[in-house]
Amino acid sequence: MGAVSTADLYDEHGDDLQSCSAQFRHYGAERSFEGVITTIRCHRDNAMVKATLTEPGAGRVLVVDGGASLESALMGDLIAASAVTNGWEGVVIHGAVRDVTALRDLPLGVLALGSNPRKSAKDGVGERDVVVSFGGVDFAPGQRLFADEDGILVTRA
């Protein structure tokens, strides 16, 4: 995103952008990032997250609706390292991550609600490329997401 902050973007575009009210913590080394949204909805199962982040991700941000569950992590350092290798800009997880110390050093935007060392299931249960909603925002595949330390903005469909 460079020098343009989410606050400046909102000042310029106002209600043409959706502002996410959910409060996320930064876990990756990149404190600001932007990209085209790809979505996953899953609950305590990260098989789809892992598979998606092995795909080429240049210019994309993965938004994962984990139902705000902090009972197990949907991403750890190995999956995040795969995202870096495959060129993803960032990952927003409405749920938990793990391996926080390692995530801090990865050149990836990582936002999540919290952390938990417990692994998630690997059954592949979930949906991909669907509209997911949290924090008053509808995140749809193909929309653009902007994130920094002030929060998250998303273009409208």
C-alpha positions as a printed Julia matrix, in Angstrom:
157×3 Matrix{Float64}:
   0.0     0.0    0.0
   3.0     2.24   0.44
   2.36    5.78   1.64
  -1.46    5.72   1.36
  -3.07    4.98   4.72
  -6.53    3.5    5.22
  -7.51    6.73   7.0
  -6.51    8.76   3.93
  -8.3     6.31   1.63
 -11.46    6.63   3.71
 -11.2    10.42   3.73
 -10.96   10.37  -0.06
 -13.58    7.7   -0.86
 -15.89    7.67   2.19
 -18.79    5.26   2.02
 -17.58    3.86  -1.29
 -15.47    1.72   1.07
 -16.64   -0.64   3.8
 -14.84   -0.26   7.13
 -14.42   -3.4    9.25
 -15.27   -2.82  12.92
 -13.8    -6.16  14.13
 -10.58   -5.57  16.05
  -7.67   -7.57  14.65
  -4.08   -7.97  15.84
  -1.09   -7.82  13.48
   1.04  -10.98  13.48
   3.09  -10.73  10.27
   6.06   -8.49   9.46
   4.03   -6.46   6.92
   1.97   -3.89   8.81
   0.13   -2.66   5.71
  -0.99   -4.65   2.69
  -3.63   -4.7    0.0
  -4.93   -7.05  -2.64
  -7.81   -8.75  -4.38
  -9.88  -10.9   -2.02
 -10.14  -14.68  -2.1
 -12.4   -16.12   0.63
 -12.79  -19.24   2.74
 -15.41  -20.03   5.38
 -14.36  -22.81   7.75
 -14.67  -23.71  11.41
 -11.68  -25.21  13.25
 -10.48  -26.9   10.02
  -7.61  -25.4    8.04
  -7.19  -27.87   5.15
  -8.71  -25.4    2.65
  -6.54  -22.57   4.0
  -3.41  -24.68   3.51
  -4.42  -25.77  -0.01
  -5.37  -22.25  -1.13
  -2.12  -20.69   0.07
  -0.11  -23.16  -2.05
  -1.6   -21.52  -5.16
   0.0   -18.48  -6.85
  -1.2   -15.5   -4.82
   0.4   -12.45  -6.45
  -1.8    -9.46  -5.69
  -4.25  -11.44  -3.54
  -5.33  -11.45   0.1
  -6.97  -14.5    1.66
  -9.89  -13.66   3.96
 -10.82  -16.57   6.23
 -14.05  -16.54   8.23
 -13.35  -18.9   11.09
 -16.49  -17.82  12.93
 -14.37  -15.82  15.43
 -13.35  -19.11  17.07
 -10.21  -18.91  19.17
 -10.39  -22.61  20.09
  -7.78  -23.69  17.53
  -5.45  -22.02  15.04
  -6.34  -21.8   11.35
  -2.79  -20.86  10.31
   0.7   -21.35  11.69
   4.21  -20.65  10.51
   4.45  -23.43   7.89
   1.24  -22.45   6.09
   2.19  -18.75   6.33
   5.65  -19.53   4.88
   3.88  -21.24   1.98
   1.85  -18.06   1.44
   5.09  -16.04   1.29
   6.68  -18.51  -1.15
   3.61  -18.29  -3.38
   3.46  -14.48  -3.39
   0.34  -13.77  -1.3
   0.05  -10.19   0.0
  -1.7   -11.08   3.24
  -4.11  -13.24   5.2
  -6.99  -11.99   7.37
  -8.29  -14.64   9.77
 -11.51  -14.08  11.7
 -10.19  -16.6   14.2
  -6.84  -17.68  15.61
  -3.27  -18.25  14.43
  -0.3   -19.95  16.12
   3.51  -19.82  15.95
   3.28  -16.1   16.69
   7.02  -15.57  17.15
   7.78  -17.08  13.73
   4.92  -15.22  12.02
   6.38  -11.92  13.22
   9.44  -12.46  10.97
   7.59  -13.46   7.78
   7.19  -10.8    5.05
   3.41  -11.26   4.97
   0.45   -9.28   6.23
  -1.26  -11.41   8.89
  -4.29  -10.21  10.81
  -6.16  -12.43  13.27
  -8.32  -12.05  16.36
  -5.91  -13.96  18.6
  -3.69  -16.99  18.97
  -3.93  -20.54  20.26
  -1.26  -23.28  20.08
  -3.91  -25.97  19.38
  -3.96  -27.36  15.84
  -7.17  -27.39  13.86
  -8.75  -30.33  12.06
  -7.6   -31.23   8.54
 -10.82  -32.67   7.08
 -11.3   -30.09   4.32
 -14.68  -28.94   5.63
 -15.59  -25.46   4.49
 -16.48  -23.27   1.51
 -14.32  -21.27  -0.85
 -15.06  -18.17  -2.95
 -18.26  -17.32  -1.07
 -19.23  -14.0    0.51
 -18.17  -13.96   4.16
 -19.34  -11.32   6.62
 -17.92  -10.03   9.88
 -17.25   -6.66  11.48
 -20.07   -5.1    9.45
 -18.35   -5.9    6.13
 -19.27   -8.3    3.34
 -16.03   -9.7    1.9
 -16.65  -10.98  -1.65
 -14.15  -12.64  -3.97
 -12.73  -10.08  -6.38
 -13.21   -7.05  -4.14
 -10.1    -5.15  -3.02
  -8.95   -5.08   0.61
  -6.67   -2.46   2.2
  -5.21   -3.04   5.68
  -2.87   -1.18   7.99
  -2.58   -0.42  11.68
  -5.79    1.68  11.58
  -7.87   -1.23  10.3
  -9.38   -2.82   7.22
 -11.22   -1.23   4.29
 -12.94   -3.14   1.48
 -14.34   -1.92  -1.82
 -18.05   -2.42  -2.32
 -19.33   -5.1   -4.71
